[in-house]
């Protein structure tokens, strides 16, 4: 139904407009008990064989919603009803910010991909907290945190700590995002010494809480093997709990989309099927070179159960979807879980 009816209508709209329309439609649908019941029966699939325990948290299933889809924690309960095992909100910053000028989100249908240069647009961490206080579901929620655009890199730690302290009672784990290509100079924080300093600062502050939360690092797919080796060393030295691999890529090679269209779109991070191979390569490299020393959350081009299984077999403990939801629809979650169960029974 989604691919035949809803997707063609959504794809007639500008991508960001379609995103907001979808949010409103989901909110509306789940306000009606009958519709809510129908949607749950269509999309939910629960099975104890899908449960996972990763970095001290128990997940009902290993399929999560990646950061960026529900930045401001507006659809936690609704997304949980669609069957996600966990939901990552953000990227959240201390102060609200509009992000980059529109248009800033673009579809590449020929490649089943997206390009975005959103720029951490969000309503600020305090607004998200007010919504988190009201959520009803017990789904695991991760808080993806970043710095405001106006905050210089030398002062970035203060922004991450502000978000950590504010969000701490309301999320189950944290993700330190230094890998978005859409905030000027942010990726400079991935360099070895600045990153180590940042993570140690976050880890130290987290440890002061009676119940510290797992801290994960989200990395870019464009890192070299040498830089990935540095990531492995930094994870070991800072003792953070895991890595999310990967964010969007700046690479435009091997795309089917016309080069003139790509030039017209301009800068931004690429996600979707075009990222699937590279993100899996990064997962495999981190897992093999570290000897499986830490959990990895695999994200990038998960459009099917086969894609999810490949990432899990490469070394991921959990997977996340985003662009796959746009192109395949909400039934994707159930399809992945069915595929995982079939794979288990082989």
N, C-alpha and C positions, 0 to 999 in steps of 0.2 A: 504493500500500500504506500509506504513512504517513497520508494524509488519511482513508482509509477504515477503517483498523484501529488504528494506533498512536496517532494524535492523539486520537480519542475516549476511549481509555483514559487517556492523559495528562491530558486535560481534566477527568476525573473527580477528579483529585487537586488539592490546593492547588498553585498555580503554583511555589512554591519547592521543595516536595516533589517535584514532577514534574521540575524542573530537576536535582535531585540524583539522582533515579532514572535520568534519561536519561544523566547522566554515568557512572553505574555500568554501565548497559546498553552504552554505547559501549566502555567499558574492557573489559568482559567479551567483547563480540563480537570485538574486535580481538586478543584473546589466543589465538584459535583460527585457525591458518593458513588453513584452508579458508574459514571465514566471512570472514576478512580479505581473502582473494583475491576472493571473491564481491562483497563490498562495494566493493572498489576497482574491479572491472570495471563495477559498476553506476553508480558516482558519478564516476569520473575521466574527464576529457576534456582531453587535452593537444594543443596546436596552437601552432606557433611564431608564428602570426599574432596570438595573444592576448598575446604578451610585451610588456611595457612597461618603459621605463627612466624612473624618476621619482626626483627628488632624489638622483641618483647611485646608485640601487639598481636592480637588474634583477629584475622581477617576472615569474613564469611566466605569470600572468594577472592581470587587474585587479580580481578579486573577492576581497575580504578579509572576515574575521570581525571584527566590531566589538568594542571593549572591553566588558567586562561579562559576556560569555558564559563565558569561561575566565579569570576574574580571577587565579587562582593558578597558571597555567601547568601545569595537570594533564592537558590533552588536546592538547598541541601536535602530537605525531606522529599521533594519530588524526584531528584536524581537517585536517592536511595530506593525509592519505590520502583525505579526502572531496573534495579538489580545490581547496581555497582557495589563492589566490596569496600570501596573507599573513595573519598572525594577530596580533591586538593583545591583549595581556594587560593585566590591571589593571581598574580603577584600583588601583595598589599604593601603600601608605603605608609610612613607615619602621617603625612599630610595628604589630603585628596589632591589628585592632579588629573588634568584633562587628557594628558597624553599628547601624541603627535597630531598634527592637522589631518583632517579627513580629505580625501579617501586614504585609508591606511590598512585596509584588508582587501585582498584580491584572490579570486578563484582562478586556478589553472585546470579546467576540466579535463583537458587532454592528458594531463599528468596525474589527475586525482590529487591535486596538491593545493596548498594555500600559501600566499605570501602575506606576512603582516609586518607592520611597523607601528604597532599600537602605542608603545612607549610607556608601559606601566600605567595605563589609564585605570583609575580606580577611585572609589569614594573615600579612601583612607581607612586605616585599621580600626578606628573607633566606630565607624558606621557599620563595618562588618561584625564587630563584636555585639552590637545591639541585636543584629539578626541571629547570630549564633546563640545568644541567650534564649531565644524563643523557639529554637528548633526542637522537634519532637522525636526524630529518629535517633537510633544509637549507632548509626553508621560511623566508621572511622573517618575523621576529618584531618587533613593536613593543612598547615598554614605555610604558604609559599611567601617569603618575605624579601623585600628589596629596599633600595634607597630611593629617595626623591631625586628627580633630575637635577635640582639646584644644589644638592649636597655634593661637595667635592669628594673625590675618592679618599682623601686623607681623613675625612670625617665620616666615612661611610659606616664604620662600626657603630656609631651612635644611633644611626637610623635602624640598623638591624637589631640592636639591643632594645630600642623603643618598641619595635613590633613584637619582639620576643616577650618582653615583660607584659605588654598589654594583652597579647593573645594567649599567654601561657595557660590560663585556667579553661580555655574554650576549645583548644585543638589537641589532637593526639600525637602529632609529630610536627616538626618544622623542616622547611626546605630553604636553604640559603641559596638564593638565585643571583649568581654573578655572571650568567652566561647569555642573557638576552642581548641580541645585537642592536636593539632599538633604543637603548639609553646610552648617550654619548659616554665613551670611556669606561663603561661598566665592565666590559670583558677584560680590561687591564687588571681587574681584581683577581683574575684567574692565574696571574703570574705567581710563581711559587711563594715568594716571601710575603707579598700582600695578602694572599689567600690564607696562608698559614696563620698570620696575625689575626685576620678576620675570624677565622674558625675557632681559634683558641679563645678569642674574646667572647664569642657566642657560647662556646662550650663551658667556659668558666662561669658566665652569668647563669646559664641553665643549671649548672651543678649546685647552685645556691638554693634552688627550689627544693622543697621536701620531696617532690616527685618529679625529677627531671624527665623531660620528653626527648625522644629520639631526634637527633639532628642529622639531616641529610644534605648533601651538596648536589645541586643540579649543574651539569657541565654541558659544554657545547660539543657538537659532533665534529667541529673543525680543528680540534686539538691534534697535534702530531703524536706519534707513539712516545716520543721523549716527554712530551707534556703529560701524557696519560701515565707514564711512569712516575712523574712528579705527583700526580693526583693520588696514586697508590701510596706513595711515601707520606703525603700529607694526611691522608685518611688514617694511616697507622700512627703518625706522630700526634695528631690531634684527638684521635680516638672517637671521631664522630661515627655515627651508626651505619651510614650507607651513602650510596650515590644514586642519583637519577640520571640515566643516560638514554636520550639526550634532549637538549633544547633544539631550537630550529637552526638551520644551516644557512650560511651565506653562499654556498656552492650552487651554481646554476648549470653545471655540466649534465649532459645526457637527458635534457628535458625535451619533450615533444613540442611544447609551446613555442610559437613563433618568436624569434629573437627580437623583432621589433616591438612586440607586445611586452616582452620582458623589460626591454629598455624603457618603454613608456611607463611601466609600473615603477621601476626604480628600486630603491633600497628596501630591505626588509628581510626577515627570516623566513626560510622555506620550510614547510612541513608537509606531511602527507606521504603518499606512496614513494615519492622521490627520495625520501629520507630513510625508508625502511632498511635498505641494505647497510648504509653507513652506521645507523644507530645499533644494528645488530653486531656489526664488526667491533664497535666500541665496547659493547657489553662483553663480547667474547674475549677481547684483549684484556680488559680489566679483570675479568673472572680468572682467566688462565694465568696472567702475570702475577696476580695477587694470591693465587692458590685458593681462590674462593674465600678470602679473608673477611669479606664484608658483603652484606646484601646489596643487590642492584635492582632498581626499579627500571624496567625497560619501557621506553616510549619513543615513538617515531614510526609512522607508517603501519600501524596495526589496523588492518581492514578486514581481518578474517581470523578464524581459529588457527589456521596454518601459520599466519604471521605471529600470533601470540605464542604458539608452541615453539616456533623457531627462536624467539627471544628467550623463552624459559629454558630451552635446551642449550642456548648459548651461555647461560649463567644467570639470567634474571630470576628473582624470587617472585616478583609481581610485575604486572604490565599496566600501562595506562593508554587510554584512547582520547583523541580529540578530533583530528581531521576525519578519522574513520566515521565518527558520529555524523559529521556534515554530509559525507558522501554515501554512507550506508544506512544511516538512520538508527534509532534507538534499539531496534531488534538485534543490532550487532552484539550487544552485551550477552544476550541469551545464546546467540549462535556461537560465540567464543566459548562460553561455559559448556555448551553441549559438546563442542569439539574437544575440549579438555577432558570431559568425562569419557568420551569415546577413546581418546588417546590413553587414558588410564586403564581402560579395560582390555587393551591389546595385549 
